[in-house]
Amino acid sequence: MKMAIMAMGLTLGVSALLAFGQTGLPSRSVLKRAEVEYMYPEQVTVAAGKASDVALHFSIGQGLHINSHTPKDEFLIPTSFSIPDGVGVRLEGASYPSGTEFTLPADPQTKLSVYTGELVIQARIVASAGNHLIEGKLHFQACDNNICLPPKTIPVTIDVVGK
């Protein structure tokens, strides 16, 4: 009998939590959509052995921001682009836009440097001759006005043709 009462209490407690979770808590829709998406280019043709500039386009989810490449505080995660070694394409450097100054409603004294909307990174690459399907990486941390998500790295797949 004691076990049956405990089981019934546990079942009612879990049911109440689930019902409250569907109606009483704020929506965490920020967790249901992509924070940052790589848009284009899918393929580029560059002169083999020579440095070439490639504009990489990203879309930052509506209502979100990511820290700029040079955030104002050392504890903030900077946005960065990289290409792994040994793939036939070398990243010689990357130019990032200046961040936009942003303040959180809860802390108007703190100024952040962030990206919103569309982000374009100018990557300077050197490719050897041939066709190289590379998977670069964009590392960032996305936030809205209330929470920051854990840092994330997304693939940036580009077919680089060195001629």
N, C-alpha and C positions, 0 to 999 in steps of 0.2 A: 504494500500500500504506500509506504514511504517513497519508494522508487517511482511509482506512478505519479504521485503528486509532484515530485521533483522534475520528472520528464515533462509534465503538463506545464509547470511553471517556466521551464526552459523554452518550451515551444512558444508559449505566449510572449515571453520576453523577446525572442528572436523575431516573431511576427510583428511586434510593436516597433522594434528598431527598423525593420524593413519598411513598414508603412510610413514611419516618420522620415526615413531616408528619401522616400519618393515625394513627400509633400512639404516637409518642414525645413530641409536644408537648402542652401543656395546652390544653384546649378554650377557645376564645374566644367562648363562647355569648353573651356580652354584646353582641357585634357582630351577632348574628342576630335580635335582637328590638327592638321599639320602646323607646327609652329613656323617652319621655314621650308619652302620648296625651291628646288633648283629648277629654273625655267629653261634656259638655253645658253650657249649653243650645244647641239648634240654632236656636231662634227665641225672641225676646222682644218683648213689646209694651210701649212706654214712652210717657209723655206727651211729645208733641212740644215741643221748646224748653226742657224742664225737666230738670235733672240727675236721673238715676235710677241706682240701684245694681243691678248684675247680678253674680251669683255665677258665676264660671267654674271648672269642675271639671276637674282633670287627674289622670291616673293615672301614677305613676312606676313603672317596671319593677321587678319583684321583684329584690332584691339590689343595686339601684342607689340612688344618692342624687344630688341636684343641689344646687349651692350655693344658699343662701337669697338673698333680695333684698339683704341686707346681710351679705356674707361678712366674716369676721374679718380677712382679709388683702387688700391692694389688688391683688395679682396674680391673685386668684381672680375668675372671671367670675360676676357677679350674675345671678340670674333676673329677667327683666323682661318685661312685657306692653306692647304698643303697638298703636295703630290708625293707619293711614296718613292723611295729610291729604286733604281733598277728597272724602270718600266719603259725606257726609251724616250722619256720626256722628263726634263728637269725644270723645276720652278726656279727661275732666276730671281724673282721678286714679285711682290704683289702690292698694288696701290689701293688703298681703301678710301672711301669718301670720309669727309669730316662727319662726326656724329652731330645729331641735333640735340640741343640742350632740352632736358626733360626734368620735371619735378613731379614727385608723387603727391597726390592730394593729401595723404596722411603725414607727409614730411616736406613741406614747402621750402625748408631751409636747405635741403640737400639737392644739389644739381647733378644730374646724370648725363652722360654722353651716349646716345642710343641711335639705333637705326629702326625705322618703321617703313611700312609700305614696300617699295622696291629698293633693293640693294644691288649695286653694280660694283664688282671687284675687278680691277684691271690686273690680270695675271700676265707676267712676262715669262714666257716659256721658251725652252730650246729643245727641239725634237731631232732625233736622229732620222735618217731616211727610212721610209716605210710607214706602215699603218700601225698605230698604237692605240688600243682601247684602254684608256687609263681610268682609274677610279680615284679622283682626288677626294679630299675631305674638307667639309666646312664644319668647324667647331664653334659652338655658340651657347648662350644661355638665354632662353626666352622667358619673359615675364609679362604679366598684365599689371593693372593698378593695385592688385592685392597680393599676388603670389609670384614667386619665381619657380619655374620648373627646374629639375636637375639639368646640368649641362648635357649637351647632346652633340653627336657628330653624325652628319648625314653624308651619303655618297654623292659625289659630283662626277658623273660618268661623261667622258668626252672622247670621241673618236678623233684622234689627232693624226693627220696625214702629213708626213714630212716629205717634201719633194725637192 
